[in-house]
Amino acid sequence: MMGRLEGKVALVTGGASGIGAETSRIFAREGAKVAVTDVNDNGGRAVATEIGDAAFYARLDTRSEDEWQAVVEQAVNTYGRLDILVNAAGVPGGSRPDGTGSPKIDEQDLEDWNRVMDVNSTGIFLGMKSAIPEMRKAGGGSIINISSIYGLVGSVTSAAYHASKGSVRLATKAAALQYAAENIRANSVHPGMVTTGMTRDRNEDPVLSIPRLAATPMGRFGQPIDIANGCLFLASDESSWMTGAELVIDGGYTVG
């Protein structure tokens, strides 16, 4: 049987762990060739090795336009085209100096703000800028930008993280309008409380996890596969008439 992504080539950032790693795995299982990218070389190589011949690993600091152009070129030289981009790389906001939680805006360190914006916002811009010319050559493509429920709603956590993820949402909509006529689709994904390396300490803590779990109507934290399955749909031709949309996968967290 043909896979849902048979014949397609994908580039996934943040592919060494969490949502990026699981998305890389499921894309390959569904027939895609995958460029797994990250700054965690050991983790990224391990994921690509696990996938096998359908993947390679390349180091990519998403803040670097030169590195973006190099890895897109490598993907096209290796597999002949580029059809799918998943911008999954991201970083959280920093903590207060005493470790008691996220800083308020008047406590926010500028260096930390810029770090979060550079990775979470500028990184997805550079990814789209680098991938779109190759998608144009391929006759179309699917851009999947991982935002967050905190790109949709506010909270008392890091304003830098909220700002960066909100920008992902609206940059995605701009791209969707700009390239719809070229069959290049752009959609954002908004995970809720998913257990990854970034959140595991809190989600698995018997005390700290209580309020997050209580706010999730489905009564469990998400897993990377929950988000990867949404990315698979957006990457496949099943979503061919879908662009500029926000795919919220949060166990009901934002419903109320």
Steps between C-alpha positions, in 0.01 A plus 500: 500500500613854424585720796322829552823690419639272233737687267519810718809653663480669840732715708433497874665731752533406864519142378723366777223462755137554589255611233767540230637150552157336502396695192815387318426137589138503391580685177755234408256220587252660263745503211679835521870565485598713797775747578521490880656821633594632842789643702504185713729295279492179703122497529444596137738236368331240720157582357627492142682171562184353651301600192760353265549562130202736479671769708819694556604731781637850454590757763285812475496803724168646387624853575755479217389578145819348361435172681141496379606544139764229536264239646225571247759458224617174660145365514437585134836360389437179694134438419431717195233732637340653811128466568454540874649725767428445869629779722499317833813645661426720798618618840314600817526832674742543786429496871534758773848505654365325810337226290148575625335518159494711186598867517236768465552752223671753728733222613568367151864487396555640150758237412256221588219673308719520190609137537140378505392721211805406291430127522122487515413785263795592280581131459166420336529807276841387376369148450212616284721740307749223424250225417245686288718533185551123493132432565423729209722287277319187622161646409385558855561402858385499859647720773415393855599743772481380858357778714328434836172554676697791645502648152121521536431581865683674780630376832728613781798320344777647283390799293791430265367152430147633441625773269712260299226241459241764415727623224524145364121492467476825306811451287345169395181675391700754300688222323175316431357801317821588318557153353153346467496559124821297471353201687731560796293457814590629847326394821584535868470232768420595857592231753373510855671338795717244324765302687835561331850567624400864545204421729571157650621627837176687562261255335638203693526679835220371728431851634588740218302296246170528688376839371603428141329164500190640668472761222512231229145361457617173344689421820845423362802681366568481130781293353717594201312248283178697556657802334688298238172348380367851442815591309456187286152612401622848408793358303283260304274567202204436730531864609549635147226764539622620839724800546533777756329282761577447868499135598452494878598170666463556873265248660240774535722738699392815312133407455372658820 
